[in-house]
């Protein structure tokens, strides 16, 4: 419980200082994929960053309506793989509004970055 409180406190403090979201991809349905250049952490070939997905049209997540998602991604630049660490879903655009779902450190599986995917585009930006 204390880990969740600390995590939520940090996330809320990010909004106070402001993020520097750089849009990388806009899909045909106008969903915007961005990353926060000011929060990139590098440790050798491993890059940890926050991704913001802003949906033009709301999506449903359980019983909640979601307009944006912030996700902490751990990218292995050398081995072309990534994993999702934490995820927060919001009822407002651009990671604003109320948090409707929070997932902390639940996924430790590595996924291969597929060619021509949004993940590949983000990887190119954060690994450069």
Residue pairs with C-beta under 8 A, 6 or more apart in sequence:
3 104
4 102
4 104
7 86
7 102
7 104
8 99
8 102
11 70
11 88
11 99
14 36
14 39
15 95
15 96
19 36
19 38
19 39
19 50
19 52
19 95
20 36
20 37
20 38
21 34
21 35
21 36
21 52
21 94
22 34
22 35
22 36
22 37
22 125
23 32
23 33
23 34
24 33
24 34
24 35
24 121
24 122
24 125
25 32
25 33
25 118
25 121
25 122
26 32
26 33
27 33
27 118
29 56
29 57
30 56
31 53
31 54
31 55
31 56
32 52
32 53
32 54
32 56
33 51
33 52
33 53
33 118
33 121
33 122
34 51
34 52
34 53
34 54
35 49
35 50
35 51
35 52
35 122
35 125
35 126
36 49
36 50
36 52
39 49
39 50
40 47
40 48
40 49
40 126
41 47
41 48
41 49
45 76
45 77
45 78
45 79
46 74
46 75
46 76
46 77
47 74
47 75
47 77
47 126
47 127
48 72
48 73
48 74
48 75
48 85
49 72
49 73
49 75
49 122
49 126
50 70
50 71
50 72
50 73
51 70
51 71
51 72
51 73
51 122
52 68
52 69
52 70
52 94
52 95
53 68
53 69
53 71
54 67
54 68
54 93
54 94
54 95
55 66
55 67
55 68
55 69
55 93
58 65
58 66
58 67
59 65
59 66
60 66
61 89
61 100
61 101
62 101
64 89
64 91
64 100
64 101
65 91
65 100
66 89
66 90
66 91
66 100
66 101
67 90
67 91
67 92
67 93
67 97
68 89
68 90
68 92
68 93
68 94
68 95
68 96
68 97
69 87
69 88
69 89
69 90
69 95
70 87
70 88
70 90
70 95
71 84
71 85
71 86
71 87
71 88
72 84
72 85
72 86
72 87
73 82
73 83
73 84
73 85
73 122
74 82
74 83
74 84
74 85
75 81
75 82
75 113
75 122
75 123
75 126
75 127
76 82
76 110
77 123
77 126
77 127
80 112
80 113
80 123
81 110
81 111
81 112
81 113
82 110
82 111
82 113
82 119
82 123
83 107
83 108
83 109
83 110
83 111
84 107
85 105
85 107
86 102
86 103
86 104
86 105
87 101
87 102
87 103
88 95
88 99
88 101
88 102
88 103
89 99
89 100
89 101
89 102
90 96
90 97
90 98
90 99
90 100
91 97
91 98
91 100
92 98
111 119
113 119
113 120
113 123
114 120
